[in-house]
């Protein structure tokens, strides 16, 4: 017995459909595309919420058991763990584009080859990275922190969680494979279950066995291994008990990764890896700049980014849904429908961002109170959250425009947009604001300085949205996709 995405009451699906039906009535998007997009997008959104909840629970448990220094240590290690997702997610972006085209094009052998090649590339990149984390954890943590206790906790956490780095990358490839084959339900079930396992293990390891940050890291590693094992069984056997049938199976026999396929995956995935690394890498200098404004401004900025990350969750679903649906149309050679899907999913996703951003904007102050209750800080937090509500809408545009580009193999322009937005605009503008702050910082900074941070939050998302949307509108991505459309083999 198995359950499907339509078998359970789902408020997330209903909310997306409500927005989509309004757009359909206005003639913006076709009703059939609303339903197909929603069925692919909402499971990924739920997966993102589960992952974010798991991360929050990790930090809360460590804080309760060990105090603020442990929280700081885990925070210092988190960007390094995030690099695994930057690499794995980039290669997995190539996977979904190739799988979606080959799934609809009827090339089972080519589909299996794309998945195996992606997996081997991820392992080849992440194993050395994991080894570096194990042997150099203290030095790496000390690069971004100077508190002795926090560095010690961070090094312990990073050294242990490094074991899970390759598994986390492979889980991304497996998840994107199923989404590319029109199945976002199964990855949601498996990865959400993994998040639940993680939280449960942490409770035992941290509070019962008193393993502290090491326990939190072990919980993360074990959860990733369990999820990958489930993916492996499903892909090799074609189904998973309780979950159901997999839309594709992976042939584990040779060939595994011929040079031509490696070049194809790297050609599509490398710009996506650089895009992800550019986004995550910018966190280090940006936080250093914001810290010059003082602890209150830094706290407000961090809270605003957390709020924006939560509002950005729909982009995970819509971007991947767009990649899958556009890629499937390209796989059949129907460039007209591919363009229609790309355009309509982009506006559908942006509308959802507008709705969520407007709701959070209205309740910015109550949301701020969930984090701080100091009346001298709350107005600053509220304003930063309001600015984040504006900036996240542009993230919706760039996510929607990136989907078709990823599906077609035209992945350089999202990287260019990210690079330009972060390093060409956001960081320099924030630095200009910091120059106006007397050093050492004072609690009351100049309007120019604060305004520069507000502008940086918006430019960080606005510039990539403009660049990526422009590239989508040129239609050149459809031409590029022709180089990645394999002819069906005689065996298929």
Secondary structure, DSSP 8 states (H G I E B T S, - for coil): ----TTSS--HHHHHHHHHHHHHHHTTSS-HHHHHHHHHHHHHHHHHHHHHHHHHHHHHHHHHHHH-HHHHHHHHHHHHHHHHHHHHHHHHHHHHHHHHHHHHHHT-HHHHHHHHHHHHHHHHHHHHHHHHHHHHSHHHHHHTT---HHHHHHHHHHHHHHGGGHHHHHHHHHHHHHHHHTT--HHHHHHHHHHHHHHHHHHIIIIIIS--HHHHHHHHHHHHHHHHHHHHHHHHHHSEETTTEE-S-----SS----HHHHHHHHHHHHHHHHHHHHHHHHHHHHHHHHHTT-HHHHHHHHHHHHHHHHHTHHHHHHHHHHHHHHHHHHHTT-HHHHHHHHHHHHHHHHHHHHHHHHHHHHTHHHHHHTT---HHHHHHHHHHHHHHHHHHHHHHHHHHHHHHHHHHT--HHHHHHHHIIIIIIIHHHHHHHHHTS-SS--SS--HHHHHHHHHHHHHHHHHHHHHHHHHHHH-HHHHHHGGG-----TT-
